[in-house]
Amino acid sequence: MAGEGDAYGVRRRETGAGSEIEVLLEDVRVRGFAVAPSVLAASRVEALNDAMDRIYRSQCAEVGGDEALASINDADIARCLLAYDDLFVELAAHPLMLDLARDLLGENVVLLMQNGVINRPDRKQFQTHWHRDLNYQHWVCSKPLAISVLVSLETFSPETGGTLFLPGSHRLEDFPSKRIVERDAVAPPAPPGSFLIFDSMLFHRAGLNTSSRIRRAVNHVIGAPILAQQVDIPAMLNRAAPSDPWLAGYLGYRWNPVKDVAAWRRRKISA
C-alpha cells in the first residue's frame, strides 16, 4: 500500500523474502540472473562430465573431427546431449529447473536446446563473445519469453572462465556501450553442480579460462512453445513420447509441427 514502510506511491512490490525459489525468481526478474549453488551431488557432476566428453568425441566423429567443428565456430560444443545419454534427460527434467521455468514462463513450456559447453585453458571458446541465448534479437518483452539454466560441472570463477553477465541488459533492446560493459559485467562464483538461471535475453559470455582445468557446463534454454527447438529433440530421441503428458510437451512431442492436417487433428483428438 502507498506510504507503507520505506516507499510511497507504491501499490505493488516484490516481497523479497520467502522460499529459496522465490528469491531466485526475483533476482532473475530484476537483475536478469540468479545462482542456486550446489544443486547436484558430486557423484552426479562427475558422471555428467564423463558423459559429456564421450558424447563430444562421438559428435566430432560424426562430422570429420574437431577441426571441422572449429571451421564453423562450433568446436567444444556438445549439442543435444539428452539424445545420447539419459543422464541428460534427467538433468533437463530436474525439479528445480522445471519449477523455475513454469513460474517464470507459465505452465506451457518447451525445451528449446540443451548444449554442453567445454571451456579449455589452451584455446578461446567461441562463447567468450557477448551474446543472448535468443541470438540476434534487439527487442525486449515485459515478461520473459525464455530462460536459460546453465549447470556448472566445474567451479565457476574468474580463473576457470566463469560466465559473465550484464545485469539488467534483458530489459534493453541494444547491446550496452563499452563503458557500461566494463563497469557492470559480473561473473558470479559457483561451485560444481550449481544452477545459473538467467533470462535468455540477458547479454552474457564465457570468461577466459586461465586455470589448468577444463571448465564444463550444460546450458538449457526453455521457452514458450511459440519458439522452435534448435534441433528436433523427439526425432533425435527416436522413441515414443513419455507417458507423462507434461514432460512429453516439455521435450517437444506436443509442440513440434506435424506433417499434415490429419496428423494435427489426430493429435488433438487423442489429447
C-alpha atoms as an extended CHARMM CRD file, in Angstrom:
* protein
*
       271  EXT
         1         1  MET       CA              0.0000000000        0.0000000000        0.0000000000  PROA      1               0.0000000000
         2         2  ALA       CA              1.0240000000        3.6300000000       -0.5580000000  PROA      2               0.0000000000
         3         3  GLY       CA              3.0540000000        5.0670000000        2.2850000000  PROA      3               0.0000000000
         4         4  GLU       CA              3.9530000000        1.6770000000        3.7630000000  PROA      4               0.0000000000
         5         5  GLY       CA              7.4920000000        1.1490000000        5.0260000000  PROA      5               0.0000000000
         6         6  ASP       CA             10.3130000000        2.7790000000        3.0630000000  PROA      6               0.0000000000
         7         7  ALA       CA              8.2970000000        3.7390000000       -0.0390000000  PROA      7               0.0000000000
         8         8  TYR       CA              5.2810000000        5.7910000000       -1.0210000000  PROA      8               0.0000000000
         9         9  GLY       CA              3.0560000000        5.7870000000       -4.0610000000  PROA      9               0.0000000000
        10        10  VAL       CA              3.6930000000        2.0590000000       -4.3840000000  PROA      10              0.0000000000
        11        11  ARG       CA              0.7430000000       -0.2860000000       -4.7860000000  PROA      11              0.0000000000
        12        12  ARG       CA              2.6300000000       -3.3930000000       -5.8450000000  PROA      12              0.0000000000
        13        13  ARG       CA              6.0130000000       -4.6940000000       -4.8010000000  PROA      13              0.0000000000
        14        14  GLU       CA              8.0770000000       -7.8530000000       -4.6280000000  PROA      14              0.0000000000
        15        15  THR       CA              8.1980000000       -9.3590000000       -1.1580000000  PROA      15              0.0000000000
        16        16  GLY       CA             11.9490000000      -10.0040000000       -1.3470000000  PROA      16              0.0000000000
        17        17  ALA       CA             11.5090000000      -12.8800000000        1.0620000000  PROA      17              0.0000000000
        18        18  GLY       CA             10.0890000000      -16.3420000000        1.1990000000  PROA      18              0.0000000000
        19        19  SER       CA             11.2690000000      -19.6390000000       -0.2010000000  PROA      19              0.0000000000
        20        20  GLU       CA             14.5620000000      -20.1810000000       -1.9890000000  PROA      20              0.0000000000
        21        21  ILE       CA             12.7980000000      -20.3300000000       -5.3320000000  PROA      21              0.0000000000
        22        22  GLU       CA             11.0040000000      -17.0060000000       -4.7190000000  PROA      22              0.0000000000
        23        23  VAL       CA             14.3590000000      -15.3300000000       -4.0850000000  PROA      23              0.0000000000
        24        24  LEU       CA             15.7820000000      -16.8250000000       -7.3050000000  PROA      24              0.0000000000
        25        25  LEU       CA             12.7430000000      -15.7090000000       -9.2880000000  PROA      25              0.0000000000
        26        26  GLU       CA             13.0050000000      -12.1210000000       -8.0750000000  PROA      26              0.0000000000
        27        27  ASP       CA             16.7200000000      -11.9820000000       -8.9210000000  PROA      27              0.0000000000
        28        28  VAL       CA             16.0230000000      -13.2370000000      -12.4530000000  PROA      28              0.0000000000
        29        29  ARG       CA             13.2290000000      -10.7080000000      -12.9690000000  PROA      29              0.0000000000
        30        30  VAL       CA             15.2060000000       -7.7410000000      -11.6050000000  PROA      30              0.0000000000
        31        31  ARG       CA             18.9000000000       -8.4400000000      -12.3250000000  PROA      31              0.0000000000
        32        32  GLY       CA             18.3470000000      -10.9430000000      -15.0990000000  PROA      32              0.0000000000
        33        33  PHE       CA             20.2020000000      -13.7990000000      -13.3860000000  PROA      33              0.0000000000
        34        34  ALA       CA             20.4620000000      -15.8070000000      -10.1700000000  PROA      34              0.0000000000
        35        35  VAL       CA             22.6170000000      -18.6170000000       -8.7860000000  PROA      35              0.0000000000
        36        36  ALA       CA             21.3750000000      -21.7120000000       -6.9620000000  PROA      36              0.0000000000
        37        37  PRO       CA             24.6010000000      -23.2100000000       -5.5390000000  PROA      37              0.0000000000
        38        38  SER       CA             25.4760000000      -26.9020000000       -5.3110000000  PROA      38              0.0000000000
        39        39  VAL       CA             22.1680000000      -28.3240000000       -6.5290000000  PROA      39              0.0000000000
        40        40  LEU       CA             23.7170000000      -31.5720000000       -7.8150000000  PROA      40              0.0000000000
        41        41  ALA       CA             25.7090000000      -34.1140000000       -5.8390000000  PROA      41              0.0000000000
        42        42  ALA       CA             29.4270000000      -34.5010000000       -6.6260000000  PROA      42              0.0000000000
        43        43  SER       CA             28.8900000000      -38.0390000000       -7.9700000000  PROA      43              0.0000000000
        44        44  ARG       CA             26.2870000000      -36.7800000000      -10.4710000000  PROA      44              0.0000000000
        45        45  VAL       CA             28.5850000000      -33.9550000000      -11.5850000000  PROA      45              0.0000000000
        46        46  GLU       CA             31.3990000000      -36.4270000000      -12.2230000000  PROA      46              0.0000000000
        47        47  ALA       CA             29.1110000000      -38.7060000000      -14.2420000000  PROA      47              0.0000000000
        48        48  LEU       CA             27.8800000000      -35.7720000000      -16.3600000000  PROA      48              0.0000000000
        49        49  ASN       CA             31.4540000000      -34.6140000000      -17.0130000000  PROA      49              0.0000000000
        50        50  ASP       CA             32.4820000000      -38.0670000000      -18.2220000000  PROA      50              0.0000000000
        51        51  ALA       CA             29.3710000000      -38.4560000000      -20.3750000000  PROA      51              0.0000000000
        52        52  MET       CA             29.8140000000      -35.0420000000      -21.9890000000  PROA      52              0.0000000000
        53        53  ASP       CA             33.3910000000      -35.8250000000      -23.0270000000  PROA      53              0.0000000000
        54        54  ARG       CA             32.2910000000      -39.1360000000      -24.5330000000  PROA      54              0.0000000000
        55        55  ILE       CA             29.4130000000      -37.5210000000      -26.4390000000  PROA      55              0.0000000000
        56        56  TYR       CA             31.6010000000      -34.7060000000      -27.7470000000  PROA      56              0.0000000000
        57        57  ARG       CA             34.1060000000      -37.2210000000      -29.1250000000  PROA      57              0.0000000000
        58        58  SER       CA             31.2300000000      -39.0390000000      -30.8240000000  PROA      58              0.0000000000
        59        59  GLN       CA             29.8760000000      -35.8240000000      -32.3370000000  PROA      59              0.0000000000
        60        60  CYS       CA             33.3130000000      -34.8820000000      -33.6430000000  PROA      60              0.0000000000
        61        61  ALA       CA             33.4960000000      -38.2640000000      -35.3790000000  PROA      61              0.0000000000
        62        62  GLU       CA             30.0950000000      -37.6370000000      -36.9980000000  PROA      62              0.0000000000
        63        63  VAL       CA             31.3560000000      -34.6430000000      -38.9970000000  PROA      63              0.0000000000
        64        64  GLY       CA             35.0430000000      -35.3230000000      -39.5860000000  PROA      64              0.0000000000
        65        65  GLY       CA             36.6990000000      -34.2490000000      -36.3850000000  PROA      65              0.0000000000
        66        66  ASP       CA             37.2060000000      -31.3290000000      -34.0690000000  PROA      66              0.0000000000
        67        67  GLU       CA             38.7780000000      -29.2820000000      -36.8590000000  PROA      67              0.0000000000
        68        68  ALA       CA             35.5610000000      -29.4660000000      -38.8900000000  PROA      68              0.0000000000
        69        69  LEU       CA             33.6100000000      -28.0770000000      -35.9330000000  PROA      69              0.0000000000
        70        70  ALA       CA             36.1940000000      -25.3300000000      -35.4180000000  PROA      70              0.0000000000
        71        71  SER       CA             35.6910000000      -24.2450000000      -39.0380000000  PROA      71              0.0000000000
        72        72  ILE       CA             32.0610000000      -23.3420000000      -38.2430000000  PROA      72              0.0000000000
        73        73  ASN       CA             32.7860000000      -21.8820000000      -34.7750000000  PROA      73              0.0000000000
        74        74  ASP       CA             31.1900000000      -24.9270000000      -33.1320000000  PROA      74              0.0000000000
        75        75  ALA       CA             34.2060000000      -26.5580000000      -31.5000000000  PROA      75              0.0000000000
        76        76  ASP       CA             33.8160000000      -27.5840000000      -27.8550000000  PROA      76              0.0000000000
        77        77  ILE       CA             30.0120000000      -27.5040000000      -28.0360000000  PROA      77              0.0000000000
        78        78  ALA       CA             28.2720000000      -30.8440000000      -27.4000000000  PROA      78              0.0000000000
        79        79  ARG       CA             24.7570000000      -30.4140000000      -28.7770000000  PROA      79              0.0000000000
        80        80  CYS       CA             21.5040000000      -32.1060000000      -27.7460000000  PROA      80              0.0000000000
        81        81  LEU       CA             23.2120000000      -34.2190000000      -25.0920000000  PROA      81              0.0000000000
        82        82  LEU       CA             19.9600000000      -35.8350000000      -23.9480000000  PROA      82              0.0000000000
        83        83  ALA       CA             19.6830000000      -37.6830000000      -27.2740000000  PROA      83              0.0000000000
        84        84  TYR       CA             22.9220000000      -39.5250000000      -26.4600000000  PROA      84              0.0000000000
        85        85  ASP       CA             22.5640000000      -40.3300000000      -22.7430000000  PROA      85              0.0000000000
        86        86  ASP       CA             19.5320000000      -40.4040000000      -20.4370000000  PROA      86              0.0000000000
        87        87  LEU       CA             21.6050000000      -38.7520000000      -17.7180000000  PROA      87              0.0000000000
        88        88  PHE       CA             20.9320000000      -35.5370000000      -19.6090000000  PROA      88              0.0000000000
        89        89  VAL       CA             17.2050000000      -36.2680000000      -19.9190000000  PROA      89              0.0000000000
        90        90  GLU       CA             17.1290000000      -36.4840000000      -16.1170000000  PROA      90              0.0000000000
        91        91  LEU       CA             19.1230000000      -33.2570000000      -15.8690000000  PROA      91              0.0000000000
        92        92  ALA       CA             16.7940000000      -31.3840000000      -18.2380000000  PROA      92              0.0000000000
        93        93  ALA       CA             13.8330000000      -32.5360000000      -16.1390000000  PROA      93              0.0000000000
        94        94  HSD       CA             15.3470000000      -31.5850000000      -12.7810000000  PROA      94              0.0000000000
        95        95  PRO       CA             12.5010000000      -30.4140000000      -10.4900000000  PROA      95              0.0000000000
        96        96  LEU       CA             14.1450000000      -27.0760000000       -9.6630000000  PROA      96              0.0000000000
        97        97  MET       CA             14.6730000000      -26.3210000000      -13.3430000000  PROA      97              0.0000000000
        98        98  LEU       CA             11.0670000000      -27.1460000000      -14.1960000000  PROA      98              0.0000000000
        99        99  ASP       CA              9.6570000000      -25.1820000000      -11.2510000000  PROA      99              0.0000000000
       100       100  LEU       CA             11.6430000000      -22.0920000000      -12.2560000000  PROA      100             0.0000000000
       101       101  ALA       CA             10.5540000000      -22.4020000000      -15.8830000000  PROA      101             0.0000000000
       102       102  ARG       CA              6.8720000000      -22.7380000000      -15.0190000000  PROA      102             0.0000000000
       103       103  ASP       CA              6.9530000000      -19.8900000000      -12.5130000000  PROA      103             0.0000000000
       104       104  LEU       CA              8.6630000000      -17.5220000000      -14.9600000000  PROA      104             0.0000000000
       105       105  LEU       CA              7.0490000000      -18.5920000000      -18.2390000000  PROA      105             0.0000000000
       106       106  GLY       CA              3.7740000000      -20.3130000000      -17.3910000000  PROA      106             0.0000000000
       107       107  GLU       CA              2.6020000000      -23.9050000000      -17.4630000000  PROA      107             0.0000000000
       108       108  ASN       CA              3.2470000000      -24.4940000000      -21.1810000000  PROA      108             0.0000000000
       109       109  VAL       CA              6.9870000000      -24.5640000000      -21.8690000000  PROA      109             0.0000000000
       110       110  VAL       CA              9.3050000000      -26.4280000000      -24.2190000000  PROA      110             0.0000000000
       111       111  LEU       CA             12.9800000000      -27.3170000000      -24.0200000000  PROA      111             0.0000000000
       112       112  LEU       CA             14.4590000000      -25.3890000000      -26.9420000000  PROA      112             0.0000000000
       113       113  MET       CA             18.0160000000      -26.6640000000      -26.6140000000  PROA      113             0.0000000000
       114       114  GLN       CA             20.4610000000      -28.4420000000      -24.3100000000  PROA      114             0.0000000000
       115       115  ASN       CA             24.1140000000      -27.8850000000      -25.1280000000  PROA      115             0.0000000000
       116       116  GLY       CA             27.3200000000      -28.7900000000      -23.3460000000  PROA      116             0.0000000000
       117       117  VAL       CA             29.9880000000      -26.0810000000      -23.2480000000  PROA      117             0.0000000000
       118       118  ILE       CA             33.6460000000      -27.0550000000      -22.8750000000  PROA      118             0.0000000000
       119       119  ASN       CA             35.9530000000      -24.1780000000      -21.9150000000  PROA      119             0.0000000000
       120       120  ARG       CA             39.5540000000      -25.3240000000      -22.2700000000  PROA      120             0.0000000000
       121       121  PRO       CA             42.5390000000      -23.4700000000      -20.8110000000  PROA      121             0.0000000000
       122       122  ASP       CA             44.5190000000      -23.8350000000      -24.0550000000  PROA      122             0.0000000000
       123       123  ARG       CA             42.1070000000      -22.1920000000      -26.5140000000  PROA      123             0.0000000000
       124       124  LYS       CA             39.4930000000      -19.4430000000      -26.6400000000  PROA      124             0.0000000000
       125       125  GLN       CA             35.8890000000      -20.6140000000      -26.6180000000  PROA      125             0.0000000000
       126       126  PHE       CA             33.5810000000      -19.0120000000      -29.2100000000  PROA      126             0.0000000000
       127       127  GLN       CA             31.1020000000      -18.3450000000      -26.4050000000  PROA      127             0.0000000000
       128       128  THR       CA             33.5050000000      -15.7300000000      -24.9900000000  PROA      128             0.0000000000
       129       129  HSD       CA             31.7400000000      -13.3050000000      -27.3520000000  PROA      129             0.0000000000
       130       130  TRP       CA             28.8490000000      -11.3780000000      -25.7920000000  PROA      130             0.0000000000
       131       131  HSD       CA             25.5080000000      -12.7760000000      -26.9120000000  PROA      131             0.0000000000
       132       132  ARG       CA             21.9220000000      -13.5260000000      -25.9960000000  PROA      132             0.0000000000
       133       133  ASP       CA             20.6760000000      -17.1070000000      -25.9810000000  PROA      133             0.0000000000
       134       134  LEU       CA             17.9170000000      -15.8350000000      -28.2800000000  PROA      134             0.0000000000
       135       135  ASN       CA             20.5140000000      -14.6960000000      -30.7920000000  PROA      135             0.0000000000
       136       136  TYR       CA             20.3580000000      -11.5610000000      -32.9510000000  PROA      136             0.0000000000
       137       137  GLN       CA             17.2790000000      -10.1520000000      -31.2390000000  PROA      137             0.0000000000
       138       138  HSD       CA             17.1030000000       -6.4170000000      -30.4920000000  PROA      138             0.0000000000
       139       139  TRP       CA             13.7690000000       -6.1280000000      -28.7300000000  PROA      139             0.0000000000
       140       140  VAL       CA             12.6010000000       -6.9090000000      -25.2120000000  PROA      140             0.0000000000
       141       141  CYS       CA              9.4760000000       -8.2820000000      -23.5060000000  PROA      141             0.0000000000
       142       142  SER       CA              7.7660000000       -7.1480000000      -20.3290000000  PROA      142             0.0000000000
       143       143  LYS       CA              7.9300000000      -10.7900000000      -19.2010000000  PROA      143             0.0000000000
       144       144  PRO       CA             10.4810000000      -13.4890000000      -20.0520000000  PROA      144             0.0000000000
       145       145  LEU       CA              9.9820000000      -15.3290000000      -23.3170000000  PROA      145             0.0000000000
       146       146  ALA       CA             12.6430000000      -17.9160000000      -22.4580000000  PROA      146             0.0000000000
       147       147  ILE       CA             15.0030000000      -18.6790000000      -19.6110000000  PROA      147             0.0000000000
       148       148  SER       CA             18.3940000000      -20.3460000000      -19.5780000000  PROA      148             0.0000000000
       149       149  VAL       CA             19.6640000000      -22.7010000000      -16.8920000000  PROA      149             0.0000000000
       150       150  LEU       CA             23.4230000000      -23.1920000000      -17.0600000000  PROA      150             0.0000000000
       151       151  VAL       CA             24.5460000000      -26.1310000000      -14.9160000000  PROA      151             0.0000000000
       152       152  SER       CA             28.1560000000      -25.8420000000      -13.7570000000  PROA      152             0.0000000000
       153       153  LEU       CA             30.1760000000      -29.0640000000      -13.8520000000  PROA      153             0.0000000000
       154       154  GLU       CA             33.3160000000      -27.3370000000      -12.5840000000  PROA      154             0.0000000000
       155       155  THR       CA             33.9420000000      -24.3780000000      -10.3000000000  PROA      155             0.0000000000
       156       156  PHE       CA             32.9050000000      -21.1100000000      -11.9420000000  PROA      156             0.0000000000
       157       157  SER       CA             35.4370000000      -18.4010000000      -11.1230000000  PROA      157             0.0000000000
       158       158  PRO       CA             37.3970000000      -15.7220000000      -12.9890000000  PROA      158             0.0000000000
       159       159  GLU       CA             40.2930000000      -18.2000000000      -13.2740000000  PROA      159             0.0000000000
       160       160  THR       CA             38.2170000000      -21.0000000000      -14.8300000000  PROA      160             0.0000000000
       161       161  GLY       CA             36.3960000000      -18.6540000000      -17.2050000000  PROA      161             0.0000000000
       162       162  GLY       CA             33.1140000000      -18.4420000000      -15.3230000000  PROA      162             0.0000000000
       163       163  THR       CA             30.2230000000      -16.8380000000      -17.2080000000  PROA      163             0.0000000000
       164       164  LEU       CA             29.9310000000      -13.0420000000      -17.1310000000  PROA      164             0.0000000000
       165       165  PHE       CA             26.5440000000      -11.3160000000      -17.1140000000  PROA      165             0.0000000000
       166       166  LEU       CA             25.4410000000       -7.7530000000      -17.8220000000  PROA      166             0.0000000000
       167       167  PRO       CA             22.8150000000       -7.1420000000      -15.1090000000  PROA      167             0.0000000000
       168       168  GLY       CA             19.5970000000       -5.6030000000      -16.3950000000  PROA      168             0.0000000000
       169       169  SER       CA             20.5070000000       -5.9840000000      -20.0760000000  PROA      169             0.0000000000
       170       170  HSD       CA             17.4690000000       -8.2410000000      -20.6190000000  PROA      170             0.0000000000
       171       171  ARG       CA             15.4320000000       -5.0320000000      -20.3870000000  PROA      171             0.0000000000
       172       172  LEU       CA             17.4330000000       -3.1590000000      -23.0570000000  PROA      172             0.0000000000
       173       173  GLU       CA             16.9460000000       -3.5610000000      -26.7920000000  PROA      173             0.0000000000
       174       174  ASP       CA             20.5370000000       -2.8180000000      -27.7800000000  PROA      174             0.0000000000
       175       175  PHE       CA             23.8990000000       -4.0140000000      -26.5290000000  PROA      175             0.0000000000
       176       176  PRO       CA             25.2530000000       -1.5650000000      -23.9270000000  PROA      176             0.0000000000
       177       177  SER       CA             28.2060000000        0.7440000000      -24.5160000000  PROA      177             0.0000000000
       178       178  LYS       CA             31.7720000000       -0.3010000000      -23.7380000000  PROA      178             0.0000000000
       179       179  ARG       CA             31.6680000000        1.9220000000      -20.6530000000  PROA      179             0.0000000000
       180       180  ILE       CA             28.7030000000        0.0450000000      -19.2090000000  PROA      180             0.0000000000
       181       181  VAL       CA             30.1610000000       -3.3470000000      -20.1290000000  PROA      181             0.0000000000
       182       182  GLU       CA             33.4800000000       -2.6230000000      -18.4290000000  PROA      182             0.0000000000
       183       183  ARG       CA             31.7800000000       -1.1650000000      -15.3640000000  PROA      183             0.0000000000
       184       184  ASP       CA             28.9210000000       -3.5850000000      -14.7910000000  PROA      184             0.0000000000
       185       185  ALA       CA             29.9220000000       -7.0370000000      -16.0810000000  PROA      185             0.0000000000
       186       186  VAL       CA             29.8650000000       -9.5420000000      -13.2420000000  PROA      186             0.0000000000
       187       187  ALA       CA             30.9680000000      -13.1860000000      -13.0180000000  PROA      187             0.0000000000
       188       188  PRO       CA             29.1810000000      -14.7790000000      -10.0520000000  PROA      188             0.0000000000
       189       189  PRO       CA             31.1400000000      -17.6010000000       -8.4040000000  PROA      189             0.0000000000
       190       190  ALA       CA             29.5070000000      -21.0060000000       -8.4080000000  PROA      190             0.0000000000
       191       191  PRO       CA             30.6980000000      -24.3980000000       -7.1500000000  PROA      191             0.0000000000
       192       192  PRO       CA             30.2520000000      -27.5450000000       -9.2480000000  PROA      192             0.0000000000
       193       193  GLY       CA             26.6480000000      -28.6590000000       -9.5610000000  PROA      193             0.0000000000
       194       194  SER       CA             25.2050000000      -25.1430000000       -9.3370000000  PROA      194             0.0000000000
       195       195  PHE       CA             22.4010000000      -23.7450000000      -11.4890000000  PROA      195             0.0000000000
       196       196  LEU       CA             22.9760000000      -20.3190000000      -13.0420000000  PROA      196             0.0000000000
       197       197  ILE       CA             19.4970000000      -19.1700000000      -14.0750000000  PROA      197             0.0000000000
       198       198  PHE       CA             19.0290000000      -16.1930000000      -16.3690000000  PROA      198             0.0000000000
       199       199  ASP       CA             16.6260000000      -14.5380000000      -18.7500000000  PROA      199             0.0000000000
       200       200  SER       CA             17.6230000000      -15.7600000000      -22.2190000000  PROA      200             0.0000000000
       201       201  MET       CA             17.6310000000      -12.1370000000      -23.4430000000  PROA      201             0.0000000000
       202       202  LEU       CA             20.3340000000      -11.2160000000      -20.9080000000  PROA      202             0.0000000000
       203       203  PHE       CA             23.6900000000      -10.4590000000      -22.5440000000  PROA      203             0.0000000000
       204       204  HSD       CA             26.3760000000      -12.8040000000      -21.2530000000  PROA      204             0.0000000000
       205       205  ARG       CA             29.5870000000      -14.5150000000      -22.2970000000  PROA      205             0.0000000000
       206       206  ALA       CA             32.0210000000      -17.1680000000      -21.1450000000  PROA      206             0.0000000000
       207       207  GLY       CA             35.1870000000      -15.9450000000      -19.4810000000  PROA      207             0.0000000000
       208       208  LEU       CA             38.7500000000      -16.8150000000      -20.4440000000  PROA      208             0.0000000000
       209       209  ASN       CA             39.9370000000      -19.9790000000      -18.7270000000  PROA      209             0.0000000000
       210       210  THR       CA             43.3980000000      -19.2620000000      -17.3240000000  PROA      210             0.0000000000
       211       211  SER       CA             43.4000000000      -22.2190000000      -14.9440000000  PROA      211             0.0000000000
       212       212  SER       CA             44.8420000000      -25.6730000000      -15.5670000000  PROA      212             0.0000000000
       213       213  ARG       CA             41.3840000000      -27.3130000000      -15.5770000000  PROA      213             0.0000000000
       214       214  ILE       CA             38.7260000000      -27.7650000000      -18.2430000000  PROA      214             0.0000000000
       215       215  ARG       CA             35.5180000000      -25.9570000000      -17.2530000000  PROA      215             0.0000000000
       216       216  ARG       CA             32.4100000000      -27.7660000000      -18.4640000000  PROA      216             0.0000000000
       217       217  ALA       CA             28.7820000000      -26.7350000000      -18.1880000000  PROA      217             0.0000000000
       218       218  VAL       CA             25.4210000000      -27.7340000000      -19.6350000000  PROA      218             0.0000000000
       219       219  ASN       CA             23.1190000000      -24.9690000000      -20.8440000000  PROA      219             0.0000000000
       220       220  HSD       CA             19.3600000000      -25.3750000000      -21.1710000000  PROA      220             0.0000000000
       221       221  VAL       CA             17.1500000000      -22.8640000000      -22.9590000000  PROA      221             0.0000000000
       222       222  ILE       CA             13.4870000000      -23.2670000000      -22.0410000000  PROA      222             0.0000000000
       223       223  GLY       CA             10.8720000000      -21.1600000000      -23.7680000000  PROA      223             0.0000000000
       224       224  ALA       CA              7.2830000000      -20.5450000000      -24.6480000000  PROA      224             0.0000000000
       225       225  PRO       CA              6.0300000000      -23.0350000000      -27.2640000000  PROA      225             0.0000000000
       226       226  ILE       CA              5.8210000000      -20.2920000000      -29.8920000000  PROA      226             0.0000000000
       227       227  LEU       CA              9.6060000000      -20.7250000000      -30.1990000000  PROA      227             0.0000000000
       228       228  ALA       CA             11.1630000000      -23.5800000000      -32.1640000000  PROA      228             0.0000000000
       229       229  GLN       CA             13.6600000000      -26.1100000000      -30.8670000000  PROA      229             0.0000000000
       230       230  GLN       CA             17.2370000000      -25.7890000000      -32.0970000000  PROA      230             0.0000000000
       231       231  VAL       CA             17.0830000000      -29.4080000000      -33.2500000000  PROA      231             0.0000000000
       232       232  ASP       CA             14.1210000000      -31.7910000000      -33.3280000000  PROA      232             0.0000000000
       233       233  ILE       CA             14.5210000000      -33.4010000000      -29.8920000000  PROA      233             0.0000000000
       234       234  PRO       CA             11.7300000000      -36.0100000000      -30.3300000000  PROA      234             0.0000000000
       235       235  ALA       CA             13.2670000000      -37.1100000000      -33.6380000000  PROA      235             0.0000000000
       236       236  MET       CA             16.7270000000      -37.3790000000      -32.0790000000  PROA      236             0.0000000000
       237       237  LEU       CA             15.3950000000      -39.3300000000      -29.0970000000  PROA      237             0.0000000000
       238       238  ASN       CA             13.7310000000      -41.6580000000      -31.6330000000  PROA      238             0.0000000000
       239       239  ARG       CA             11.3280000000      -43.2210000000      -29.1560000000  PROA      239             0.0000000000
       240       240  ALA       CA              7.7540000000      -42.9040000000      -28.0140000000  PROA      240             0.0000000000
       241       241  ALA       CA              6.7270000000      -39.8490000000      -26.0460000000  PROA      241             0.0000000000
       242       242  PRO       CA              6.9900000000      -40.1070000000      -22.2470000000  PROA      242             0.0000000000
       243       243  SER       CA              3.8150000000      -41.2720000000      -20.5290000000  PROA      243             0.0000000000
       244       244  ASP       CA              3.7190000000      -38.0250000000      -18.5510000000  PROA      244             0.0000000000
       245       245  PRO       CA              1.9400000000      -35.6060000000      -20.9340000000  PROA      245             0.0000000000
       246       246  TRP       CA              3.5630000000      -32.5380000000      -19.3950000000  PROA      246             0.0000000000
       247       247  LEU       CA              7.0580000000      -33.9890000000      -19.8270000000  PROA      247             0.0000000000
       248       248  ALA       CA              6.1650000000      -35.0030000000      -23.3820000000  PROA      248             0.0000000000
       249       249  GLY       CA              5.2090000000      -31.4120000000      -24.1340000000  PROA      249             0.0000000000
       250       250  TYR       CA              8.3650000000      -30.0870000000      -22.4710000000  PROA      250             0.0000000000
       251       251  LEU       CA             10.5460000000      -32.2880000000      -24.6790000000  PROA      251             0.0000000000
       252       252  GLY       CA              8.6790000000      -31.1400000000      -27.7900000000  PROA      252             0.0000000000
       253       253  TYR       CA              6.3830000000      -34.0590000000      -28.6100000000  PROA      253             0.0000000000
       254       254  ARG       CA              3.3050000000      -31.8590000000      -28.1980000000  PROA      254             0.0000000000
       255       255  TRP       CA              4.5310000000      -28.6560000000      -29.7890000000  PROA      255             0.0000000000
       256       256  ASN       CA              6.6210000000      -29.7170000000      -32.7790000000  PROA      256             0.0000000000
       257       257  PRO       CA              4.9240000000      -29.3220000000      -36.1950000000  PROA      257             0.0000000000
       258       258  VAL       CA              3.1190000000      -32.3590000000      -37.5550000000  PROA      258             0.0000000000
       259       259  LYS       CA              3.3770000000      -33.4810000000      -41.1700000000  PROA      259             0.0000000000
       260       260  ASP       CA             -0.1880000000      -32.7210000000      -42.2710000000  PROA      260             0.0000000000
       261       261  VAL       CA             -3.6790000000      -31.6120000000      -41.2200000000  PROA      261             0.0000000000
       262       262  ALA       CA             -4.9120000000      -35.1290000000      -40.4560000000  PROA      262             0.0000000000
       263       263  ALA       CA             -1.9870000000      -35.7340000000      -38.0910000000  PROA      263             0.0000000000
       264       264  TRP       CA             -2.6880000000      -32.4120000000      -36.3630000000  PROA      264             0.0000000000
       265       265  ARG       CA             -6.3390000000      -33.4100000000      -35.8510000000  PROA      265             0.0000000000
       266       266  ARG       CA             -5.4790000000      -36.8920000000      -34.5990000000  PROA      266             0.0000000000
       267       267  ARG       CA             -3.1320000000      -35.3460000000      -32.0680000000  PROA      267             0.0000000000
       268       268  LYS       CA             -5.9170000000      -33.0760000000      -30.8080000000  PROA      268             0.0000000000
       269       269  ILE       CA             -8.4540000000      -35.9380000000      -30.6790000000  PROA      269             0.0000000000
       270       270  SER       CA             -6.1150000000      -38.2390000000      -28.7310000000  PROA      270             0.0000000000
       271       271  ALA       CA             -5.3910000000      -35.4600000000      -26.2360000000  PROA      271             0.0000000000
